[in-house]
Amino acid sequence: MRKTSATREGKFISDGADRLTMTVHSSLRAHARWPRLVELVRELAFIDGGNDEAFTLASGRTSRWFFDTKPVMMHPESTHLLGELFNLRMDALGADFVGGLELGAVPLTAIAVTASPADSPRLGFMVRKEPKGRGGRKTNNPPGIEGSPLSGGGTIVIVEDVTTTGGSAIKAVERIHNDTTCKVIGVISIVDREEGAAEAFADAGIHFESIMTRSDVAVQ
């Protein structure tokens, strides 16, 4: 497995077990409102079941911890904070577009687009899990990629609400690269569950960040 050393940017840190555990950029941890967003995620989205098999996740895995981020993406205070912090990182990365896989990425994309800089707004799109037989009638997007037109190319950040293994986001990246001329420059998630996503993205050569990690939320 690829080894990744600690960086001053706070991107990834490899521990003795060769796990990539830090995915939160240092600029986010230093942000005055970041602790409040972590608090809101803990309050609105997080459940600690107390044992390792408390919850069965969509992937089929079992886990002690469960995150339902839909209330976070529908709450007035947390949506403002999500928009600010996601755009902070997308500004730094230089993203033209933001989007992701239905369903979780759809409200998150809308939040990011609405909060993007007025003088250089980002355009949003969504990737269907299963492509329909048509693309956008006006956008000329390929089947299953809907929203703003991607035909002119550009740089893209894929967003997710909760990342476990990274498989869904990697599929979305592959769809973009196979079906458009755009370039995915990174994936950003609200919460990295710290269950293998960082390693999977690193092995796939995809830049990955999260706004917070499970360890940030599940403090004892």
N, CA, C and O of each residue as an XYZ file, in Angstrom:
880
protein
N       0.842     -1.197      0.000
C       0.000      0.000      0.000
C       0.877      1.247      0.000
O       1.926      1.274      0.643
N       0.453      2.259     -0.709
C       1.216      3.489     -0.823
C       1.334      4.190      0.525
O       0.353      4.298      1.262
N       2.532      4.666      0.846
C       2.747      5.419      2.078
C       2.644      6.904      1.777
O       3.162      7.374      0.764
N       1.975      7.644      2.657
C       1.849      9.079      2.498
C       2.295      9.748      3.775
O       1.780      9.445      4.850
N       3.244     10.652      3.670
C       3.781     11.300      4.849
C       2.923     12.491      5.229
O       2.099     12.954      4.441
N       3.124     12.985      6.448
C       2.393     14.160      6.909
C       2.799     15.373      6.093
O       3.947     15.484      5.665
N       1.860     16.283      5.879
C       2.134     17.507      5.153
C       1.732     18.699      5.987
O       0.876     18.581      6.864
N       2.330     19.839      5.732
C       1.978     21.062      6.435
C       0.579     21.518      6.084
O      -0.047     22.256      6.845
N       0.081     21.083      4.933
C      -1.263     21.474      4.528
C      -2.332     20.689      5.284
O      -3.516     21.003      5.163
N      -1.949     19.689      6.051
C      -2.930     18.908      6.783
C      -3.758     18.019      5.892
O      -4.907     17.717      6.215
N      -3.195     17.590      4.770
C      -3.981     16.834      3.792
C      -4.112     15.378      4.208
O      -5.224     14.884      4.393
N      -2.980     14.682      4.359
C      -3.036     13.292      4.745
C      -1.924     13.018      5.764
O      -0.856     13.629      5.710
N      -2.184     12.110      6.674
C      -1.151     11.651      7.596
C      -1.211     10.132      7.641
O      -2.290      9.557      7.784
N      -0.071      9.485      7.521
C      -0.008      8.030      7.590
C       0.494      7.622      8.958
O       1.547      8.087      9.394
N      -0.248      6.750      9.651
C       0.187      6.294     10.957
C       0.967      4.997     10.804
O       1.255      4.566      9.687
N       1.311      4.372     11.936
C       2.116      3.166     11.898
C       1.429      2.013     11.203
O       2.096      1.100     10.716
N       0.099      2.037     11.147
C      -0.648      0.979     10.470
C      -0.847      1.295      8.999
O      -1.588      0.601      8.303
N      -0.187      2.341      8.528
C      -0.216      2.724      7.122
C      -1.594      3.220      6.692
O      -1.975      3.077      5.530
N      -2.343      3.806      7.632
C      -3.666      4.326      7.323
C      -3.579      5.829      7.120
O      -2.894      6.532      7.862
N      -4.289      6.314      6.095
C      -4.361      7.745      5.851
C      -5.528      8.282      6.655
O      -6.682      8.002      6.332
N      -5.247      9.050      7.698
C      -6.291      9.365      8.650
C      -6.676     10.827      8.682
O      -7.756     11.151      9.177
N      -5.852     11.721      8.180
C      -6.221     13.129      8.245
C      -6.609     13.625      6.867
O      -5.781     13.658      5.958
N      -7.860     14.008      6.711
C      -8.339     14.491      5.430
C      -8.893     15.908      5.527
O      -9.402     16.442      4.542
N      -8.800     16.521      6.706
C      -9.325     17.867      6.904
C      -8.203     18.877      6.710
O      -7.182     18.814      7.395
N      -8.392     19.810      5.777
C      -7.361     20.797      5.501
C      -7.175     21.727      6.701
O      -8.134     22.044      7.405
N      -5.948     22.156      6.924
C      -5.634     22.990      8.081
C      -6.401     24.302      8.082
O      -6.700     24.842      9.148
N      -6.727     24.827      6.895
C      -7.470     26.091      6.835
C      -8.881     25.940      7.393
O      -9.456     26.909      7.888
N      -9.445     24.735      7.320
C     -10.775     24.501      7.880
C     -10.711     24.400      9.396
O     -11.529     24.996     10.097
N      -9.743     23.650      9.899
C      -9.619     23.526     11.355
C      -9.334     24.874     12.012
O      -9.693     25.096     13.168
N      -8.691     25.768     11.273
C      -8.374     27.090     11.818
C      -9.534     28.068     11.689
O      -9.490     29.158     12.260
N     -10.570     27.693     10.944
C     -11.692     28.594     10.706
C     -12.504     28.767     11.993
O     -12.766     27.797     12.705
N     -12.894     29.995     12.281
C     -13.568     30.299     13.535
C     -14.889     29.559     13.693
O     -15.308     29.280     14.817
N     -15.557     29.234     12.576
C     -16.876     28.618     12.645
C     -16.852     27.104     12.438
O     -17.896     26.456     12.513
N     -15.675     26.533     12.178
C     -15.590     25.090     11.989
C     -16.070     24.307     13.221
O     -16.818     23.343     13.056
N     -15.673     24.679     14.445
C     -16.166     23.920     15.603
C     -17.687     23.932     15.716
O     -18.281     22.950     16.164
N     -18.316     25.019     15.320
C     -19.779     25.084     15.387
C     -20.403     24.114     14.390
O     -21.415     23.487     14.705
N     -19.832     23.973     13.203
C     -20.374     23.018     12.240
C     -20.210     21.596     12.751
O     -21.119     20.778     12.604
N     -19.070     21.290     13.347
C     -18.875     19.962     13.944
C     -19.939     19.714     15.015
O     -20.504     18.624     15.096
N     -20.202     20.721     15.824
C     -21.221     20.603     16.865
C     -22.604     20.329     16.268
O     -23.356     19.505     16.787
N     -22.933     21.021     15.179
C     -24.229     20.825     14.540
C     -24.352     19.436     13.923
O     -25.411     18.814     14.005
N     -23.279     18.946     13.307
C     -23.302     17.592     12.771
C     -23.492     16.583     13.889
O     -24.249     15.624     13.739
N     -22.815     16.789     14.999
C     -22.968     15.884     16.150
C     -24.415     15.907     16.668
O     -24.980     14.871     17.019
N     -24.990     17.095     16.705
C     -26.337     17.259     17.240
C     -27.418     16.741     16.290
O     -28.384     16.114     16.725
N     -27.252     17.004     14.999
C     -28.316     16.736     14.032
C     -28.182     15.422     13.285
O     -29.176     14.887     12.794
N     -26.961     14.892     13.190
C     -26.739     13.781     12.253
C     -26.162     12.519     12.863
O     -26.239     11.459     12.242
N     -25.593     12.590     14.040
C     -24.731     11.518     14.535
C     -25.410     10.702     15.629
O     -26.055     11.239     16.530
N     -25.237      9.359     15.517
C     -25.688      8.442     16.567
C     -24.550      7.478     16.869
O     -23.975      6.885     15.956
N     -24.226      7.321     18.148
C     -23.266      6.315     18.596
C     -24.066      5.156     19.173
O     -24.690      5.281     20.228
N     -24.042      4.019     18.466
C     -24.838      2.875     18.891
C     -24.231      2.057     20.005
O     -24.903      1.199     20.578
N     -22.962      2.306     20.328
C     -22.350      1.655     21.473
C     -21.649      0.344     21.202
O     -20.895     -0.123     22.056
N     -21.866     -0.281     20.032
C     -21.123     -1.491     19.694
C     -20.890     -1.523     18.188
O     -21.549     -0.812     17.429
N     -19.957     -2.344     17.775
C     -19.481     -2.318     16.394
C     -20.512     -2.789     15.370
O     -20.332     -2.558     14.174
N     -21.587     -3.444     15.813
C     -22.582     -3.945     14.877
C     -23.943     -3.276     15.094
O     -24.985     -3.852     14.780
N     -23.919     -2.077     15.625
C     -25.172     -1.404     15.964
C     -25.987     -1.040     14.737
O     -27.216     -1.091     14.768
N     -25.305     -0.670     13.646
C     -26.003     -0.195     12.452
C     -25.483     -0.921     11.213
O     -24.289     -1.196     11.094
N     -26.397     -1.225     10.297
C     -26.018     -1.747      8.986
C     -26.067     -0.602      8.000
O     -27.114      0.020      7.819
N     -24.946     -0.317      7.361
C     -24.834      0.803      6.439
C     -25.322      0.412      5.055
O     -25.562     -0.763      4.775
N     -25.466      1.410      4.193
C     -25.914      1.156      2.819
C     -24.964      0.208      2.089
O     -25.386     -0.546      1.212
N     -23.685      0.249      2.451
C     -22.690     -0.620      1.823
C     -22.809     -2.071      2.269
O     -22.189     -2.957      1.682
N     -23.610     -2.316      3.315
C     -23.720     -3.645      3.878
C     -22.828     -3.860      5.083
O     -22.989     -4.843      5.806
N     -21.894     -2.956      5.309
C     -21.034     -3.037      6.478
C     -21.833     -2.731      7.740
O     -22.879     -2.084      7.689
N     -21.325     -3.204      8.861
C     -21.900     -2.818     10.142
C     -20.958     -1.856     10.844
O     -19.744     -1.903     10.648
N     -21.529     -0.981     11.666
C     -20.721      0.037     12.325
C     -21.359      0.470     13.635
O     -22.574      0.388     13.818
N     -20.525      0.924     14.521
C     -21.001      1.511     15.776
C     -21.620      2.879     15.550
O     -22.495      3.305     16.303
N     -21.152      3.580     14.487
C     -21.534      4.970     14.282
C     -22.433      5.133     13.064
O     -22.248      4.468     12.045
N     -23.406      6.027     13.187
C     -24.315      6.297     12.086
C     -24.424      7.801     11.863
O     -24.539      8.572     12.816
N     -24.388      8.213     10.587
C     -24.553      9.617     10.229
C     -25.726      9.752      9.261
O     -25.747      9.102      8.216
N     -26.695     10.586      9.603
C     -27.745     10.983      8.678
C     -27.595     12.479      8.466
O     -28.084     13.270      9.271
N     -26.928     12.874      7.396
C     -26.602     14.285      7.191
C     -27.708     15.083      6.515
O     -27.565     16.288      6.309
N     -28.812     14.422      6.167
C     -29.900     15.180      5.540
C     -30.411     16.310      6.430
O     -30.630     17.411      5.924
N     -30.613     16.090      7.742
C     -31.004     17.220      8.583
C     -29.975     18.354      8.585
O     -30.340     19.523      8.704
N     -28.696     18.011      8.455
C     -27.648     19.035      8.405
C     -27.773     19.863      7.134
O     -27.575     21.078      7.150
N     -28.105     19.189      6.022
C     -28.217     19.878      4.738
C     -29.544     20.616      4.573
O     -29.764     21.280      3.560
N     -30.425     20.504      5.562
C     -31.717     21.194      5.522
C     -31.867     22.204      6.663
O     -32.934     22.795      6.833
N     -30.816     22.397      7.431
C     -30.862     23.280      8.598
C     -30.279     24.643      8.232
O     -29.217     24.695      7.611
N     -30.940     25.756      8.596
C     -30.476     27.066      8.120
C     -29.056     27.439      8.543
O     -28.299     27.988      7.743
N     -28.693     27.150      9.775
C     -27.346     27.538     10.216
C     -26.272     26.647      9.598
O     -25.256     27.139      9.106
N     -26.502     25.340      9.626
C     -25.469     24.437      9.101
C     -25.315     24.564      7.592
O     -24.209     24.394      7.079
N     -26.401     24.860      6.859
C     -26.249     25.029      5.414
C     -25.386     26.241      5.082
O     -24.589     26.193      4.146
N     -25.536     27.324      5.838
C     -24.683     28.490      5.619
C     -23.212     28.150      5.871
O     -22.335     28.575      5.119
N     -22.950     27.389      6.921
C     -21.578     27.015      7.239
C     -21.016     26.046      6.208
O     -19.857     26.165      5.810
N     -21.826     25.092      5.775
C     -21.368     24.168      4.737
C     -21.008     24.923      3.464
O     -19.963     24.673      2.864
N     -21.871     25.842      3.056
C     -21.597     26.609      1.845
C     -20.308     27.391      1.947
O     -19.531     27.438      0.994
N     -20.072     28.008      3.099
C     -18.863     28.802      3.283
C     -17.610     27.936      3.254
O     -16.636     28.276      2.582
N     -17.628     26.813      3.983
C     -16.423     26.006      4.106
C     -16.134     25.195      2.838
O     -14.974     25.025      2.462
N     -17.177     24.699      2.185
C     -16.946     24.019      0.915
C     -16.356     24.976     -0.117
O     -15.430     24.614     -0.843
N     -16.886     26.185     -0.184
C     -16.365     27.138     -1.167
C     -14.976     27.636     -0.804
O     -14.198     27.979     -1.694
N     -14.648     27.683      0.469
C     -13.292     28.024      0.873
C     -12.288     27.076      0.229
O     -11.261     27.506     -0.295
N     -12.592     25.796      0.273
C     -11.684     24.811     -0.291
C     -11.775     24.762     -1.825
O     -10.759     24.575     -2.495
N     -12.975     24.927     -2.380
C     -13.096     24.898     -3.835
C     -12.445     26.122     -4.466
O     -11.910     26.033     -5.571
N     -12.481     27.259     -3.782
C     -11.742     28.433     -4.255
C     -10.248     28.106     -4.331
O      -9.581     28.413     -5.319
N      -9.740     27.477     -3.270
C      -8.310     27.159     -3.217
C      -7.920     26.152     -4.290
O      -6.821     26.228     -4.842
N      -8.810     25.212     -4.590
C      -8.520     24.186     -5.593
C      -8.728     24.692     -7.014
O      -8.163     24.137     -7.957
N      -9.541     25.750     -7.178
C      -9.792     26.305     -8.501
C     -10.861     25.568     -9.274
O     -10.686     25.287    -10.459
N     -11.981     25.245     -8.615
C     -13.048     24.482     -9.257
C     -13.991     25.380    -10.046
O     -14.412     26.429     -9.557
N     -14.323     24.967    -11.272
C     -15.333     25.650    -12.086
C     -16.724     25.108    -11.810
O     -17.702     25.856    -11.819
N     -16.814     23.798    -11.564
C     -18.093     23.130    -11.370
C     -18.071     22.342    -10.061
O     -17.013     21.964     -9.557
N     -19.272     22.107     -9.526
C     -19.419     21.260     -8.344
C     -20.626     20.358     -8.567
O     -21.654     20.797     -9.082
N     -20.492     19.102     -8.179
C     -21.602     18.177     -8.340
C     -21.251     16.831     -7.752
O     -20.183     16.650     -7.167
N     -22.169     15.882     -7.915
C     -21.902     14.558     -7.387
C     -23.048     13.616     -7.641
O     -23.988     13.919     -8.375
N     -22.941     12.452     -7.007
C     -23.867     11.357     -7.241
C     -25.157     11.573     -6.455
O     -25.131     11.954     -5.285
N     -26.293     11.321     -7.122
C     -27.558     11.385     -6.393
C     -27.562     10.337     -5.266
O     -26.939      9.293     -5.459
N     -28.183     10.521     -4.161
C     -29.078     11.589     -3.785
C     -28.374     12.605     -2.877
O     -28.685     13.795     -2.909
N     -27.436     12.130     -2.078
C     -26.842     12.980     -1.061
C     -26.151     14.211     -1.597
O     -26.152     15.258     -0.949
N     -25.549     14.096     -2.794
C     -24.799     15.227     -3.334
C     -25.693     16.314     -3.917
O     -25.225     17.427     -4.156
N     -26.968     16.017     -4.150
C     -27.836     16.991     -4.815
C     -28.096     18.217     -3.941
O     -27.852     19.332     -4.402
N     -28.581     18.069     -2.692
C     -28.731     19.268     -1.859
C     -27.402     19.931     -1.544
O     -27.331     21.155     -1.437
N     -26.354     19.142     -1.395
C     -25.050     19.707     -1.087
C     -24.525     20.540     -2.247
O     -23.903     21.580     -2.036
N     -24.772     20.088     -3.463
C     -24.387     20.866     -4.644
C     -25.126     22.192     -4.680
O     -24.534     23.233     -4.965
N     -26.428     22.154     -4.388
C     -27.221     23.389     -4.373
C     -26.698     24.364     -3.324
O     -26.635     25.569     -3.570
N     -26.325     23.850     -2.165
C     -25.767     24.697     -1.109
C     -24.471     25.346     -1.586
O     -24.266     26.546     -1.402
N     -23.595     24.542     -2.202
C     -22.296     25.052     -2.653
C     -22.455     26.077     -3.767
O     -21.758     27.092     -3.777
N     -23.365     25.823     -4.705
C     -23.586     26.763     -5.808
C     -24.114     28.088     -5.279
O     -23.637     29.148     -5.683
N     -25.092     28.042     -4.384
C     -25.700     29.258     -3.845
C     -24.692     30.111     -3.091
O     -24.764     31.340     -3.123
N     -23.757     29.463     -2.417
C     -22.770     30.191     -1.618
C     -21.495     30.519     -2.381
O     -20.574     31.099     -1.807
N     -21.417     30.162     -3.660
C     -20.189     30.422     -4.416
C     -20.018     31.916     -4.667
O     -20.995     32.663     -4.617
N     -18.794     32.363     -4.937
C     -18.519     33.797     -5.072
C     -19.348     34.456     -6.166
O     -19.461     33.925     -7.270
N     -19.928     35.619     -5.855
C     -20.793     36.307     -6.809
C     -20.036     36.722     -8.069
O     -20.611     36.747     -9.157
N     -18.753     37.047     -7.927
C     -17.983     37.490     -9.092
C     -17.421     36.324     -9.899
O     -16.893     36.525    -10.994
N     -17.530     35.110     -9.367
C     -17.057     33.928    -10.088
C     -17.858     32.712     -9.641
O     -17.306     31.788     -9.045
N     -19.164     32.709     -9.928
C     -20.030     31.636     -9.424
C     -19.721     30.287    -10.056
O     -19.317     30.202    -11.216
N     -19.918     29.242     -9.272
C     -19.747     27.883     -9.787
C     -21.071     27.368    -10.323
O     -22.140     27.776     -9.868
N     -20.993     26.482    -11.280
C     -22.163     25.826    -11.829
C     -22.256     24.417    -11.252
O     -21.240     23.792    -10.948
N     -23.474     23.928    -11.107
C     -23.682     22.627    -10.497
C     -24.264     21.607    -11.444
O     -24.841     21.952    -12.475
N     -24.107     20.346    -11.086
C     -24.650     19.235    -11.871
C     -24.851     18.044    -10.957
O     -24.391     18.046     -9.816
N     -25.532     17.035    -11.449
C     -25.697     15.792    -10.700
C     -25.405     14.607    -11.613
O     -25.585     14.676    -12.828
N     -24.954     13.527    -11.000
C     -24.691     12.278    -11.717
C     -25.684     11.234    -11.202
O     -25.712     10.924    -10.011
N     -26.492     10.702    -12.110
C     -27.423      9.651    -11.705
C     -26.678      8.341    -11.467
O     -25.686      8.047    -12.134
N     -27.168      7.565    -10.512
C     -26.549      6.266    -10.239
C     -26.672      5.340    -11.444
O     -25.749      4.591    -11.765
N     -27.818      5.401    -12.100
C     -28.028      4.623    -13.317
C     -28.422      5.582    -14.433
O     -29.484      6.199    -14.351
N     -27.608      5.730    -15.472
C     -27.925      6.680    -16.546
C     -29.254      6.377    -17.207
O     -29.581      5.218    -17.464
N     -30.019      7.426    -17.480
C     -31.226      7.263    -18.270
C     -30.832      7.228    -19.745
O     -29.660      7.385    -20.087
N     -31.817      7.022    -20.609
C     -31.525      6.893    -22.029
C     -31.253      8.208    -22.721
O     -31.036      8.234    -23.932
N     -31.259      9.300    -21.979
C     -31.001     10.600    -22.588
C     -30.162     11.433    -21.643
O     -30.097     11.162    -20.443
N     -29.528     12.438    -22.189
C     -28.839     13.421    -21.367
C     -29.686     14.669    -21.268
O     -30.911     14.599    -21.359
N     -29.046     15.809    -21.083
C     -29.798     17.047    -21.031
C     -30.183     17.503    -22.430
O     -29.327     17.591    -23.311
N     -31.455     17.792    -22.640
C     -31.898     18.182    -23.976
C     -31.300     19.515    -24.409
O     -31.008     19.713    -25.588
N     -31.117     20.430    -23.458
C     -30.538     21.732    -23.805
C     -29.038     21.780    -23.543
O     -28.328     22.556    -24.183
N     -28.548     20.971    -22.620
C     -27.140     21.052    -22.234
C     -26.238     20.170    -23.078
O     -25.029     20.392    -23.134
N     -26.822     19.161    -23.742
C     -26.038     18.177    -24.481
C     -25.113     17.360    -23.585
O     -24.127     16.791    -24.054
N     -25.435     17.306    -22.304
C     -24.677     16.429    -21.423
C     -24.967     14.968    -21.763
O     -26.044     14.656    -22.271
N     -24.030     14.080    -21.492
C     -24.267     12.663    -21.765
C     -25.336     12.101    -20.832
O     -25.622     12.702    -19.797
N     -25.931     10.958    -21.179
C     -26.959     10.362    -20.327
C     -26.496     10.184    -18.888
O     -25.404      9.682    -18.625
N     -27.355     10.609    -17.962
C     -27.070     10.424    -16.547
C     -26.318     11.562    -15.902
O     -26.148     11.563    -14.683
N     -25.858     12.538    -16.676
C     -25.202     13.720    -16.112
C     -26.088     14.913    -16.433
O     -26.224     15.294    -17.595
N     -26.693     15.504    -15.407
C     -27.722     16.506    -15.616
C     -27.429     17.773    -14.824
O     -26.774     17.734    -13.782
N     -27.922     18.892    -15.333
C     -27.702     20.181    -14.698
C     -27.021     21.118    -15.657
O     -27.426     21.230    -16.814
N     -25.987     21.795    -15.189
C     -25.263     22.737    -16.040
C     -24.507     22.004    -17.144
O     -24.066     20.873    -16.941
N     -24.350     22.639    -18.318
C     -23.631     21.986    -19.415
C     -22.145     21.851    -19.125
O     -21.494     22.804    -18.696
N     -21.619     20.660    -19.363
C     -20.196     20.379    -19.157
C     -19.442     20.262    -20.472
O     -18.262     19.909    -20.488
N     -20.124     20.559    -21.581
C     -19.527     20.329    -22.900
C     -18.318     21.210    -23.174
O     -17.481     20.861    -24.006
N     -18.209     22.356    -22.486
C     -17.077     23.239    -22.707
C     -15.843     22.878    -21.902
O     -14.811     23.539    -22.012
N     -15.944     21.831    -21.093
C     -14.818     21.433    -20.259
C     -14.695     22.302    -19.022
O     -15.469     23.240    -18.833
N     -13.728     21.993    -18.188
C     -13.501     22.751    -16.969
C     -13.075     21.837    -15.841
O     -12.953     20.625    -16.016
N     -12.851     22.430    -14.684
C     -12.404     21.678    -13.514
C     -13.580     21.436    -12.577
O     -14.449     22.292    -12.414
N     -13.591     20.266    -11.970
C     -14.734     19.818    -11.177
C     -14.290     19.341     -9.808
O     -13.264     18.675     -9.669
N     -15.088     19.696     -8.783
C     -14.998     19.060     -7.473
C     -16.257     18.243     -7.265
O     -17.369     18.756     -7.390
N     -16.081     16.967     -6.946
C     -17.183     16.078     -6.603
C     -17.428     16.190     -5.097
O     -16.487     16.132     -4.305
N     -18.694     16.351     -4.709
C     -19.026     16.455     -3.288
C     -19.828     15.245     -2.842
O     -20.546     14.625     -3.626
N     -19.684     14.924     -1.558
C     -20.431     13.828     -0.926
C     -20.856     14.276      0.458
O     -20.249     15.168      1.050
N     -21.917     13.641      0.973
C     -22.300     13.966      2.339
C     -21.475     13.149      3.342
O     -20.838     13.725      4.224
N     -21.478     11.845      3.220
C     -20.693     10.980      4.105
C     -19.901     10.008      3.243
O     -20.451      9.402      2.324
N     -18.619      9.856      3.531
C     -17.759      8.967      2.754
C     -17.285      7.820      3.631
O     -16.694      8.037      4.689
N     -17.550      6.594      3.182
C     -17.122      5.406      3.924
C     -15.910      4.779      3.248
O     -14.806      4.827      3.790
N     -16.105      4.193      2.072
C     -14.995      3.564      1.354
C     -14.564      4.367      0.135
O     -13.505      4.104     -0.433
N     -15.368      5.341     -0.273
C     -15.040      6.156     -1.435
C     -15.515      5.594     -2.759
O     -15.324      6.226     -3.798
N     -16.139      4.405     -2.745
C     -16.499      3.751     -3.993
C     -17.466      4.533     -4.859
O     -17.289      4.596     -6.075
N     -18.486      5.131     -4.257
C     -19.485      5.869     -5.032
C     -18.878      7.091     -5.704
O     -19.138      7.359     -6.877
N     -18.065      7.834     -4.951
C     -17.444      9.036     -5.525
C     -16.454      8.673     -6.622
O     -16.354      9.388     -7.619
N     -15.724      7.581     -6.459
C     -14.784      7.153     -7.491
C     -15.535      6.809     -8.776
O     -15.055      7.105     -9.870
N     -16.712      6.185     -8.653
C     -17.531      5.901     -9.830
C     -17.963      7.196    -10.517
O     -17.961      7.283    -11.745
N     -18.332      8.199     -9.718
C     -18.729      9.490    -10.297
C     -17.560     10.137    -11.027
O     -17.739     10.705    -12.104
N     -16.369     10.057    -10.449
C     -15.178     10.600    -11.107
C     -14.943      9.892    -12.439
O     -14.666     10.538    -13.449
N     -15.055      8.578    -12.437
C     -14.839      7.815    -13.668
C     -15.853      8.190    -14.736
O     -15.506      8.286    -15.913
N     -17.108      8.402    -14.337
C     -18.128      8.810    -15.291
C     -17.778     10.150    -15.933
O     -17.888     10.314    -17.148
N     -17.355     11.104    -15.105
C     -16.988     12.423    -15.628
C     -15.826     12.302    -16.601
O     -15.865     12.878    -17.689
N     -14.801     11.566    -16.226
C     -13.618     11.450    -17.084
C     -13.894     10.656    -18.353
O     -13.300     10.936    -19.394
N     -14.786      9.671    -18.285
C     -15.095      8.859    -19.462
C     -16.045      9.553    -20.431
O     -15.951      9.363    -21.644
N     -16.970     10.368    -19.886
C     -18.059     10.883    -20.707
C     -17.989     12.375    -21.017
O     -18.791     12.872    -21.808
N     -17.050     13.101    -20.410
C     -16.923     14.534    -20.674
C     -15.447     14.881    -20.854
O     -14.569     14.038    -20.676
N     -15.195     16.138    -21.208
C     -13.810     16.616    -21.322
C     -13.361     17.335    -20.059
O     -12.272     17.908    -20.021
N     -14.204     17.306    -19.014
C     -13.860     17.966    -17.755
C     -12.842     17.152    -16.964
O     -12.672     15.954    -17.193
N     -12.180     17.809    -16.045
C     -11.192     17.178    -15.187
C     -11.616     17.316    -13.729
O     -11.811     18.427    -13.235
N     -11.760     16.180    -13.042
C     -12.061     16.197    -11.611
C     -10.766     16.471    -10.848
O      -9.806     15.706    -10.942
N     -10.753     17.560    -10.100
C      -9.542     17.943     -9.363
C      -9.616     17.573     -7.887
O      -8.650     17.778     -7.151
N     -10.744     17.032     -7.446
C     -10.832     16.608     -6.062
C     -12.230     16.153     -5.682
O     -13.212     16.440     -6.368
N     -12.289     15.436     -4.569
C     -13.540     15.031     -3.938
C     -13.530     15.600     -2.528
O     -12.545     15.473     -1.801
N     -14.647     16.232     -2.148
C     -14.768     16.775     -0.787
C     -16.051     16.245     -0.169
O     -17.119     16.318     -0.776
N     -15.941     15.714      1.035
C     -17.073     15.161      1.769
C     -17.323     15.975      3.033
O     -16.409     16.598      3.574
N     -18.569     15.963      3.495
C     -18.823     16.573      4.805
C     -18.088     15.784      5.879
O     -17.334     16.349      6.671
N     -18.315     14.464      5.901
C     -17.731     13.604      6.939
C     -16.983     12.443      6.304
O     -17.533     11.712      5.481
N     -15.737     12.283      6.691
C     -14.960     11.087      6.352
C     -15.112     10.119      7.522
O     -14.675     10.412      8.635
N     -15.731      8.965      7.271
C     -15.942      7.988      8.342
C     -14.650      7.287      8.760
O     -14.645      6.533      9.733
N     -13.557      7.527      8.037
C     -12.252      6.930      8.359
C     -12.299      5.401      8.274
O     -11.787      4.703      9.149
N     -12.918      4.900      7.214
C     -13.038      3.458      7.028
C     -12.487      3.012      5.682
O     -12.990      2.060      5.084
N     -11.451      3.702      5.204
C     -10.785      3.241      3.997
C     -10.856      4.170      2.808
O     -10.202      3.925      1.795
N     -11.648      5.247      2.909
C     -11.796      6.139      1.757
C     -10.484      6.813      1.375
O     -10.146      6.888      0.194
N      -9.742      7.304      2.368
C      -8.504      8.017      2.063
C      -7.532      7.138      1.293
O      -6.891      7.590      0.344
N      -7.427      5.875      1.706
C      -6.549      4.949      1.006
C      -7.038      4.688     -0.420
O      -6.244      4.651     -1.359
N      -8.359      4.506     -0.571
C      -8.918      4.199     -1.888
C      -8.713      5.362     -2.857
O      -8.349      5.150     -4.013
N      -8.943      6.578     -2.394
C      -8.728      7.737     -3.255
C      -7.250      7.893     -3.600
O      -6.909      8.194     -4.744
N      -6.381      7.693     -2.629
C      -4.950      7.805     -2.895
C      -4.510      6.780     -3.941
O      -3.738      7.104     -4.843
N      -4.999      5.549     -3.818
C      -4.644      4.511     -4.781
C      -5.179      4.826     -6.178
O      -4.580      4.443     -7.183
N      -6.323      5.532     -6.231
C      -6.911      5.904     -7.513
C      -6.335      7.203     -8.070
O      -6.693      7.612     -9.175
N      -5.451      7.855     -7.321
C      -4.849      9.105     -7.773
C      -5.802     10.279     -7.722
O      -5.675     11.216     -8.510
N      -6.767     10.242     -6.795
C      -7.777     11.293     -6.674
C      -7.560     12.058     -5.375
O      -7.460     11.460     -4.303
N      -7.489     13.380     -5.476
C      -7.344     14.215     -4.284
C      -8.627     14.148     -3.460
O      -9.718     14.334     -3.999
N      -8.507     13.885     -2.160
C      -9.677     13.755     -1.283
C      -9.509     14.598     -0.038
O      -8.448     14.620      0.586
N     -10.575     15.286      0.308
C     -10.639     16.047      1.554
C     -12.005     15.837      2.189
O     -12.947     15.390      1.534
N     -12.101     16.168      3.478
C     -13.397     16.210      4.137
C     -13.454     17.457      5.004
O     -12.425     18.013      5.388
N     -14.659     17.883      5.301
C     -14.827     19.031      6.194
C     -14.516     18.630      7.625
O     -14.005     19.434      8.405
N     -14.824     17.389      7.967
C     -14.510     16.854      9.299
C     -14.394     15.345      9.188
O     -14.746     14.769      8.159
N     -13.909     14.706     10.229
C     -13.822     13.253     10.272
C     -14.751     12.710     11.350
O     -15.243     13.449     12.203
N     -14.976     11.414     11.290
C     -15.765     10.766     12.332
C     -15.155     11.002     13.709
O     -15.883     11.190     14.683
N     -13.828     10.994     13.798
C     -13.171     11.212     15.082
C     -13.445     12.613     15.640
O     -13.513     12.803     16.854
N     -13.603     13.594     14.734
C     -13.930     14.936     15.190
C     -15.314     14.983     15.838
O     -15.542     15.705     16.809
N     -16.226     14.196     15.277
C     -17.615     14.223     15.755
C     -17.812     13.317     16.952
O     -18.500     13.676     17.907
N     -17.204     12.133     16.899
C     -17.444     11.107     17.932
C     -16.464     11.249     19.080
O     -15.863     10.262     19.502
N     -16.292     12.451     19.590
C     -15.384     12.645     20.713
C     -15.974     12.010     21.948
O     -17.185     12.055     22.165
N     -15.118     11.420     22.756
C     -15.578     10.744     23.978
C     -15.695     11.733     25.139
O     -16.067     11.344     26.245
